[in-house]
């Protein structure tokens, strides 16, 4: 007959076994790839992109928009009274000088490519900078990776690693799309007549296969499409962009 201390020992061992089994372990947090760029002479001068393995992401940027704070379309001027105009002017200045934060979702293909390139770059666990002193400064860039088993981070100006080069290009292209979203959001609120030129530029990039991650700004495009105060030509451009990206 087992002694009491033996029974206690068996119970402790069983609890350890069950708690360490996959069925009882807490779900692992998604893996994350991050990219930041600091370049004072560029626009935006700073941005960061965070992409999780489940496709969710977050974008943050800072830098002045090129739009004139006093430039608003006639619809906005006619539809606001003096008090709301003063409020909008304050918000306009905030948009023009402040930061842009956007939570987004990436298409599966883009997400998979990001994590494949991170793996090829050994999850940035080694220095990826080429350290060539003769190269022009193109911004301080940092790539990072983290999951339940490993983490890595490396800062560079230029890298000769092909996977890092491809990932840098992808992230910068994604930032271009997200900044289009930034300007579209601003224009939709303050100067709707400017929307068409931005969307026209996006269409040109899309036709050249140089526009990626359109799904990330789908909610902004949907708002433009659904707004009857936006001219039909502009709404049609936004619709075509979603169709080209296989979202419609």
N, C-alpha and C positions, 0 to 999 in steps of 0.2 A: 504493500500500500504506500503510495507516494507520501512523503512528508510535506508539511505545510510550505516549507521554504522551496521545495521542488516545484510545487504547484504554482507558487508566485513566480518562480523563474520561467516556467513554461508560458504563463500568461504574458509576461514581459516580452519574451521572445516572439510570441504570436503577434503581439501588437506592433512590434518593430517590423515583422515580415509583412503584415497587411498594409501598414502605413507606407512602406517603400515600394509596394507593388504598383504598376501603372494604373490599375483600376481605382486606387485610392489616392494617388498623387494629384496634386493640384495641376491644372492645365498650364503648360508653359506659355509665357508671354510671347507675342509675335517677335520675330527677328526684325531688326531695324537697320536701314541704311540712311546715313545723313550726308548732306553736302552743304557746305557754306562757302560763300565767296565774299571777300572784302576788297573793294577796288574803288577808292575815293573819286576817281575821275570818270567812272562809268555810271550808267543809269539802269537799274538802281545801284547805289553805291555799296549796299549790303543786302544779301539775301541768304536764307537757309531753306533747305528742302529736307523733309523727313518722310521716308516711305517705309511702311510696315509690310511684312510678308503677307498680310491679309488684304493688301491693296489700299488701305486707308493711308492718308498722308496729310501733311500740314506744311504750308508755305508762309514765310514771313519775309517781308522786305521793307527797306527804308530808303527814302530818297524823294526828291521833289518831282511831282508830275510836271510835264511840260505845258499843260493847259493853263491858261490865264484864269486866275480866280474870279475875275469879273465877267468872264465870257460865259454867258448862259443863253440857251435858245429862247425864242419868243414865247414858246408854250409855257416854260417854267416862269418867265417873268409875268405872264398874264394870269397864271393860276395861283399866285401867292400874294397875300396881303403884306403890309409893311412889316408886321411882327414876324411872320414866318420867313420873310425874305432876310431879315437880320439873322434869324437862327440858321438859315441855310448858308448865309455868307460865312458864319462862324464854322459850320461843318465843312464848307467848301475849303476854307483855309486849312482845316485839320487834315482833310483828304490830300490837299495839295502838298503839304509839308510833312505829313506823318507817315505812319507805317501801314502796310497792307498785310492782313492776316487772312488766310483762307484754308479751311479744311476741305479736302478733296478726296476723290476716289479714282485710282488709276485703272485702266484697262489691264486685263490679265497679261497680255503680251508684253506691254511696257514694264509692268511689275516684274515679270519673270526675267526679262533681259537685265534689269538692274541688279537682281540678286545673282544671276549667272556671272555677270561681270565682276561683282564683288568677290565671288568665289575664285574666279580666275586671278584676281589681284591679291589672293591670300588674305582676304578680309582686312587689308591695310595694316597688317601686323608688323610690317617692315617699312622703313623709310622709302617713299616712292618718288621723292624729289630727285631730279637729275643733277642738281647743284652746279649747273653750267652758269658761270658768272656772266658770260657774254650775252645771255638771253634777255630780251626785254621783259620788264615786269608786266604781267597780265592779270594781276590780282592774287591775293592770298587765298588759296583754296584748301579746304580740309574735307577729306572723306572719312567717314566713320562707319563702323559696323558693330552690332551687338546682338547676341542671342543668349540662350541659357548656358551655352558651353564655351563661348569665346567672345572676345571683343578686340577691336583694333581701331587705330586712328592715325592718320598721317597728314601732314600739312605740306604744301608744295606750291611752287610757281608753275613749273613745267615738269612733266614726267615722261620718261621714255618707255614706260610700261604700256603696251598696247591696250590692255584691259582698262587701265586708269585713263588713258586718252579717250577711249570710247565712252566710258562712263561719264567723264567730264563733259564731253560733247553732248551726251544725252541729257545730263542735268541742266546744262546751260540752255539747250533747246526747250526743255520743259519750263525753265524759268521764263523764256521768251513768251511761251503760250500763257503762262500764269500772269505775266505782266500785261498781256493783251486783255486778260480778264479784269485786271486792276483798272485799266483805262476805260474798258467798256462799262464797268460798274460806275465809275466816276461820270462818264459821259451820259449814261442813261439817267443819272440823277440830276445832272446840272446842265448838260448841253447836248440834247438828243440829236441835233443835226450833225454832230461830229461822229456819231456812231458809224455812219456809212463808210467813212474813210478808213476807220480802224478795221472794219469787217472786210473791206475790199483788200487791204494789205494782208489780212489773214487768208483770204481766198487765194491770193497770189502765191503765198508760201505753201498752202495746201496743194495747189496744182503742181508745185515743184517738189512735192513730197518732203518739205522741210518744216512741216508743222506737226508736232507730236503732242500727245496728251490732251486732246480736245475734250475728252470726257471729264477732265479735271475742272473745266469751266462750264460744263453743261448747264448747271443751274442759272448762271448769269445769262447764257444764250437763251434759255427757256423764258426768262423774264422779258427779254427783248422781243422774242417771237409773240408772246402773249399780250404785249402792250399795244392797244389800238391807237395810241397817240404817237407811236413810232411809224414813220412812213413805210409803205408796203415793200418798196425796193430793199430797204435796210432789213426788214424782218425776213425777207426771202433769202438774203445773204446768210443770215444766222441759221436759217433752216437748212440751207445747202451745206454749210459747214458741218452740221450734225449728221446729215445724210452721208457726206463723204467719209466721215469718221465711223460709219456704220452704227450710229446711235439712233437713227430714225429708220 
